[in-house]
Amino acid sequence: MARTDAIVLGAGIVGTSVALHLVKRGLSVALVDKRGPGEETSYGNTGVIVGASVFPTAFPRSLKKLIQVAFKRAPEANYHWRDLLKVAPWLISYYGWSSEEKLKDSAVKLRPLMSRSVAEHKALLEESGAMKYLRETGWITLYRSDAAFEAMKPQLEFGAQIGVAAQALDTAGTLALEPSLNPVFRHALMWPDVASLSNPLMVTRAYAARFSALGGVFINGDARSLHRADGKWRVDTNEGHVDADNVVVALGPWSPDVLEPLGIKVPLGIKRGYHRHFDPKGNASLTRPVIDTEYGYALTPMEQGIRLTTGAEFASRDAPATPVQFDRLMPHAKELFPLGEPNEAEPWLGRRPNMPDSLPVLGRAPGQNGLWLAFGHGHWGLTLGPVTGRLIADMMTGATPFTDPAPYRAERFG
C-alpha cells in the first residue's frame, strides 16, 4: 500500500468499527484478518445492543449455584476438568470482582460507553444502509420465582440512580408483548432502551463494506506476524507486507497471541458459548430477545430462526467443542417457547474475551509506541463495537475523547 496510517488487526464488530471510524477521520487504514469480517465471535451472540444494563455479568455468589456449577448441574455454566487449573487464577480474580461493591464500580465506569451504544450503532447502520436489521423493541428478562425477582430490586434501584430504565411486568403484561411464550414465569422486566439486530453478521459486513467504500482496504493475513520493521509496525498478509505508524489490536480472544510476544500481558479470560437456530412451531414468534434468568439462556428472533444462546463454558480457548449445555437447557427452553427442530447440523461455538472487572481494554499499549488496544469486551462486544471505534479514533487522531478513557487502560492491572 502506498500510504498506510493505521493497521487494524481483527475484523470482528470491534475492529471493523474502529477501522471505519478511522477512515472517516481521513486516515489510510488497512483492516487485517485471517477470515472475513464478522465471522468469528461477532457472529454468535444474542444480537442485543444493551444501552440499558445495570451490573456486568457476574460470577455466581450463592452456595447453591456454586455447588450446581461444581457438579456440572447448572444449565448456565460448564467447564472442562482438564483446563480447570489453567483457568483457575482468572476465575478467582473474576469471583473477586463480582462483589456488589465492585460490580457497582464497574457499572459506573461502563456507563459512558453503554449509554451511547445504541446511538453509535444507529449512526453506522444509517450510513451503511443496514437499518433494516435494527429493532428498537427492548428485551425482556424473565423470573420464574418471586425470590429471583426480589433479588433484582437492589440492582434496579442502583440502575435508576445511573440512568438505566426497566419496567416491571406481571405474567399477563409480558404475554401481551410476547403471546407465544408459555406462562411458566411469575415476573418479568422490560428494558425499553435496549435495541437488537436480526443478523449481526450482516451488520458487521455492512460496516466493512462502508469502510471499503470510503477507501479502506481489507486484507487477509495473520495478525501474529506483527513486528517492527524500519521504524514502523509491519504485518505480513496474503498480498505482501503492510507498514504503518499505528496498529490497533482488536483480536478479541486472540489478542494475547500478538501481545505476549511483545511483552504485554493482561488477565484476559475466555468464556466460551454456543448457539443454535431453531424453527418455531406453528405460528409462534418473538419480536425481541427474551432471557430466562433462572437457566441462563436467551432466545432471540434472527433471520436464520430462533437463536438459542447458552451461558458460559470455562475451558481453553481452542479446546474441542462440548455443547452439553443444550441437553440441560432444551427442556426449559421448550417449556417456555414452542421451539421446533434445529435448522442447522451443529451448534456454533464462540469465545468471549473477558477481563475480570468486566471492562474492556482500550487505549495505548504500555511501552509500545504506536500500538493501541481494543479488546476484552466480554458479553458486550456487539454492543460496544461502534462506541469503541469512536473512542479509539478520538484518541488516535488527537481529538478530545467523549469520555475519560482512563478506566479502560491496560495499566489498571499493574
Secondary structure as UniProt FT lines:
FT   STRAND          6..9
FT   HELIX           13..24
FT   TURN            25..26
FT   STRAND          29..33
FT   TURN            37..38
FT   HELIX           41..43
FT   STRAND          48..49
FT   HELIX           63..70
FT   TURN            71..72
FT   TURN            75..76
FT   STRAND          77..79
FT   HELIX           81..83
FT   HELIX           84..96
FT   TURN            97..98
FT   HELIX           100..114
FT   TURN            115..116
FT   HELIX           117..128
FT   HELIX           131..133
FT   STRAND          134..135
FT   STRAND          139..143
FT   HELIX           146..161
FT   TURN            162..163
FT   STRAND          167..170
FT   HELIX           171..177
FT   TURN            179..180
FT   STRAND          187..191
FT   TURN            192..193
FT   STRAND          195..197
FT   HELIX           200..213
FT   TURN            214..215
FT   STRAND          217..221
FT   HELIX           223..225
FT   STRAND          227..229
FT   TURN            230..231
FT   STRAND          232..237
FT   TURN            238..239
FT   STRAND          240..244
FT   STRAND          246..249
FT   HELIX           252..254
FT   HELIX           255..259
FT   HELIX           260..262
FT   STRAND          269..280
FT   TURN            282..283
FT   STRAND          290..292
FT   TURN            293..296
FT   STRAND          297..302
FT   TURN            303..304
FT   STRAND          305..309
FT   STRAND          312..314
FT   TURN            317..318
FT   HELIX           325..336
FT   STRAND          339..342
FT   STRAND          348..354
FT   TURN            356..357
FT   STRAND          361..364
FT   TURN            366..367
FT   TURN            369..370
FT   STRAND          371..375
FT   HELIX           378..380
FT   HELIX           381..397
FT   HELIX           406..408
FT   HELIX           410..413
//
